Amino acid sequence: MNILALDTSTPHASIALQSGEASWQAELPNASKTSATLIPRCLEALRALELSFADLHAIVYTKGPGAFTGLRTAVSVAQGFSLAQSIPTLGFSTLQCLAQTARLQGHTHERVVCALDARMQQVYWGSYRWHAQQWVCHNAPQLASESASEWPQPWPDMSSPTLIVGNAGAVNDQQVPLNWGANLNLTWCFCEPSALGLLVLAQQYFASKEATTSGQGDADSNTSARFKGTPEPHDLDPVVLGRPTPWYLRDQVAQTTLERAQAHALTAHETSSPARDHA
């Protein structure tokens, strides 16, 4: 299949194109120019693999959560290409993409907790489990405190090895969530979602759909090679089919001057307070 993947959910955007065994990828590190460079890089990718938009079977993108402007950039481009060329689109969760990106880096944990920086002293938090060659959402993406000490406990039994992945400060600092209990077997991976992760998610999705529909006869044998999807049943983190749509967990994208001052005062107070006994 020929699949174009777009991830602009963080300041480190990326694009990837898969055509059979051939692939092309690029990073777009300058966040301020992503909206201006994304389409030219898409055209560059198609030229590199000698494809046209008519050859694409799907466009996949990170639906969110993530940077407000970044999500809109990928969604807008995917929507424009889709409408112009009748190309199906798939929107995957940024956190699920994050889990898959870590897996591509060699972290093969069955249990993964994702924590993506949401600014304003918060993270986008969720947990996933690797099962039957695909990701299953266990805790739906939600807003949580940037402090790992306040994160929800992802599983009742925390004895199994667990990967904590993302670009949140708590991941970089390898903070141990104190309310998860003792004798934890945790591994940290500081990284961000990637278009390559999106490509793998799309491949997993299509493989799952093919396995589901196998044995149903040859009724569709003469239809277009392009993917024709139907809405998935509701789950905790569904794939977006049809019109590309961003997924926001928070309507507020910035703090007012007063809110920033209050947050600064609270941080200063906590820093000056005597250390608490967490034993």
Secondary structure in CASP SS format (residue, H / E / C, confidence):
PFRMAT SS
TARGET T0000
AUTHOR 0000-0000-0000
METHOD secondary structure of the structure
MODEL  1
M C 1.00
N E 1.00
I E 1.00
L E 1.00
A E 1.00
L E 1.00
D E 1.00
T C 1.00
S C 1.00
T C 1.00
P C 1.00
H C 1.00
A E 1.00
S E 1.00
I E 1.00
A E 1.00
L E 1.00
Q E 1.00
S E 1.00
G C 1.00
E C 1.00
A E 1.00
S E 1.00
W E 1.00
Q E 1.00
A E 1.00
E E 1.00
L E 1.00
P C 1.00
N C 1.00
A H 1.00
S H 1.00
K H 1.00
T H 1.00
S H 1.00
A H 1.00
T H 1.00
L H 1.00
I H 1.00
P H 1.00
R H 1.00
C H 1.00
L H 1.00
E H 1.00
A H 1.00
L H 1.00
R H 1.00
A H 1.00
L C 1.00
E C 1.00
L C 1.00
S C 1.00
F H 1.00
A H 1.00
D H 1.00
L C 1.00
H C 1.00
A E 1.00
I E 1.00
V E 1.00
Y E 1.00
T E 1.00
K E 1.00
G E 1.00
P C 1.00
G C 1.00
A C 1.00
F H 1.00
T H 1.00
G H 1.00
L H 1.00
R H 1.00
T H 1.00
A H 1.00
V H 1.00
S H 1.00
V H 1.00
A H 1.00
Q H 1.00
G H 1.00
F H 1.00
S H 1.00
L H 1.00
A H 1.00
Q H 1.00
S C 1.00
I C 1.00
P C 1.00
T E 1.00
L E 1.00
G E 1.00
F E 1.00
S E 1.00
T H 1.00
L H 1.00
Q H 1.00
C H 1.00
L H 1.00
A H 1.00
Q H 1.00
T H 1.00
A H 1.00
R H 1.00
L H 1.00
Q C 1.00
G C 1.00
H C 1.00
T C 1.00
H C 1.00
E C 1.00
R E 1.00
V E 1.00
V E 1.00
C E 1.00
A E 1.00
L E 1.00
D E 1.00
A E 1.00
R E 1.00
M C 1.00
Q C 1.00
Q E 1.00
V E 1.00
Y E 1.00
W E 1.00
G E 1.00
S E 1.00
Y E 1.00
R E 1.00
W E 1.00
H E 1.00
A C 1.00
Q C 1.00
Q E 1.00
W E 1.00
V E 1.00
C E 1.00
H E 1.00
N E 1.00
A E 1.00
P E 1.00
Q E 1.00
L E 1.00
A E 1.00
S E 1.00
E C 1.00
S C 1.00
A H 1.00
S H 1.00
E H 1.00
W C 1.00
P C 1.00
Q C 1.00
P C 1.00
W C 1.00
P C 1.00
D C 1.00
M C 1.00
S C 1.00
S C 1.00
P C 1.00
T E 1.00
L E 1.00
I E 1.00
V E 1.00
G E 1.00
N C 1.00
A C 1.00
G H 1.00
A H 1.00
V H 1.00
N H 1.00
D C 1.00
Q C 1.00
Q C 1.00
V C 1.00
P C 1.00
L H 1.00
N H 1.00
W H 1.00
G C 1.00
A C 1.00
N C 1.00
L C 1.00
N C 1.00
L E 1.00
T E 1.00
W E 1.00
C E 1.00
F E 1.00
C C 1.00
E C 1.00
P C 1.00
S C 1.00
A H 1.00
L H 1.00
G H 1.00
L H 1.00
L H 1.00
V H 1.00
L H 1.00
A H 1.00
Q H 1.00
Q H 1.00
Y H 1.00
F H 1.00
A H 1.00
S H 1.00
K H 1.00
E H 1.00
A H 1.00
T H 1.00
T H 1.00
S C 1.00
G C 1.00
Q C 1.00
G C 1.00
D C 1.00
A C 1.00
D C 1.00
S C 1.00
N C 1.00
T C 1.00
S C 1.00
A C 1.00
R C 1.00
F C 1.00
K C 1.00
G C 1.00
T C 1.00
P C 1.00
E C 1.00
P C 1.00
H C 1.00
D C 1.00
L C 1.00
D C 1.00
P C 1.00
V C 1.00
V E 1.00
L E 1.00
G C 1.00
R C 1.00
P C 1.00
T C 1.00
P C 1.00
W C 1.00
Y C 1.00
L C 1.00
R C 1.00
D C 1.00
Q C 1.00
V C 1.00
A C 1.00
Q C 1.00
T C 1.00
T H 1.00
L H 1.00
E H 1.00
R H 1.00
A H 1.00
Q H 1.00
A H 1.00
H H 1.00
A H 1.00
L H 1.00
T H 1.00
A H 1.00
H H 1.00
E H 1.00
T H 1.00
S H 1.00
S C 1.00
P C 1.00
A C 1.00
R C 1.00
D C 1.00
H C 1.00
A C 1.00
END
